[in-house]
Amino acid sequence: MASAGDAGAARPQDNITNAYVKAALTADKGSEADLVSWSVKDFTLKGDNYATIVTSVSVKFSLAGRESTSSYVIKLKPQMPPGEVLSAFFAAIFKKEAEFFQEILPLLNAELTTLGLDCLRIAKWFYTSLKKDEEMIFLEDLRSLGFKMLDCKKGMDVAHATLVLQELARLHAASLLLKATAPEQDLADRFTHIKVDFMSFPENVKKHFSDMISTYMQCSSELLHNKEGYEGAEQWLDKYKTNCMDLLELQLARNSKFDVLCHGDCWINNTLFRYNEDGVPVEVMLLDLQLSRVASPATDLNYLLYTGLHGNDRKANWRDFLSSYYDTFRGVMEAGGRNMPFTLEELHQEYRDKMEYGIIFATFFLPVLQGEREDAPDVINMKKENMPNLLEQTRQVTSNMMENNPDFRSRFLALFDDLNHREPRCH
């Protein structure tokens, strides 16, 4: 979760060079653009970033005799000693995101634009360096186009969530159009890094994530203890708090009917919105594709709706949400002359079957979203010896919010209301 400037003595942004900025400028404005000057402009805060460090550069350039300015957002790989448990993980998912922007996204957009559809609402890519200790990705600065981050403490309302779901539908459907260009080949085998995932990493990495998520599940169980009506949810938490990775692996098991390219990390911090003059959200941009994978679309849907919405909004609108998602998905498939791989009713069942996936991540993200920035765990610099302190700190933070933060209490209990009242699975 370190932001630019949090990473200590080794600041990856110090490795941004004139050559890298010039390469991004050339890709954006053309070879005739002359770089005049540039400067790093950090803008993120603690709790904004989890797996990369994000900063920006402000650029002054001349083109056709006129001086202009521009800016780029830069994603940088955290720097840490090779022996650290997450060092290889951060390196791998950085390559994964670089591959998405440089290789996968252009193919997805080509499938859409050939049909007369808009490109995916994801920032434009300009340049990548994968040089050791100078790994960085230059992207379009969406702030200059009027996009803003939603207040994470307020959560998403129906209008914001619907925009995100529709864009996820376009991403998922575009991946099936791409798959259709080589139907005999598994989509996950067409690219080098798409299969890289925390579930496929060595046991010590998986255990690190398991311990961290288990901390939040343990605290959630304690908050529900002796609360009437939540006995089943407490038992569920107790059952999986020490083997949450097994449950996540089950939820991510592939089913050819539902195989799509998923965002993998679509929550409120990874979206930006543009508004009209009345303050109504009219467009969304999806951020941070470092956890993209081939999986069921229901993993993205549950991840978004459980981490991002108040319980009442989710409960009252989930069928409408899925209908909007489905209609958008179907529109892309019909434009490409392809049949839908599943019915709306099948999507409903798949969504319910993947509910636990969303709830697990919500137990982690909800305290972060509703808490104070200084209480956010530093995932990038988290070490094994920090886990006991994380558990005690999380106990204090969540207990205090349960007592004094009505929004947290309402959203927290709503997670487990859904778990208690879910319909039996079809077999």
CORGI-V615731 format. One line per field, one symbol per residue. ss: DSSP state (~ for helix, > for strand, _ for the rest). phi: phi as a letter, one per 40 degrees, with the letter a starting at -180 (. if undefined). Layout:
ss: ???
phi: ???
This chain:
ss: ___________~~~~__~~~~~~~~~~~~____>>>>>>>____________>>>>>>>>>>>__>>>>>>>>>>>__________~~~~~~~~~~~~~~~~~~~~~~~~~~~~_______>__>>>>>______>>>>>_~~~~__>_______>_~~~~~~~~~~~~~~~~~~~~~~~~~____~~~________~~~__~~~~~~~~~~~~~~~~~~~~~~______~~~~~~~~~~___~~~~~~~~____~~~>>>>_____~~~>>>>>_____>>>>>>______>>>>~~~~~~~~~~~~>_~~~~~~~~~~~~~~~~~~~~~~~~~________~~~~~~~~~~_~~~~~~~~~~~~~~~~__~~~________~~~~~~~~~~~~~~~~~~~~~_~~~~~~~~~~~~~~~~______
phi: .ccdhccgcccdccccbdccccccccccbhcccbccaaacbcacbdgcbbbbbbaabcbbabafgbcbbaabcbbbcdbaddccdcdccccccccccdcdccbcddcccccccccgcccccbdccbabbbcdgbcabcbdcccccgcbccccccgcccccccdccccccccccdccccdccaccbcdcccbcbcccaccbcddccdccccccccdcccccccccdgccgbcccccccccbcbbcccccccccdcbdcbcacccgacbdcbbbbbbcccgccbabbcbfbcbcacacdcccccdccccbbcdcccccbcccdcccdcccdcccccccgbcccacccccdcccccbdccccdccccccccccccdcccccccbcbdccddccccccdccccccccbbdccdcccccdcccccbccdccb
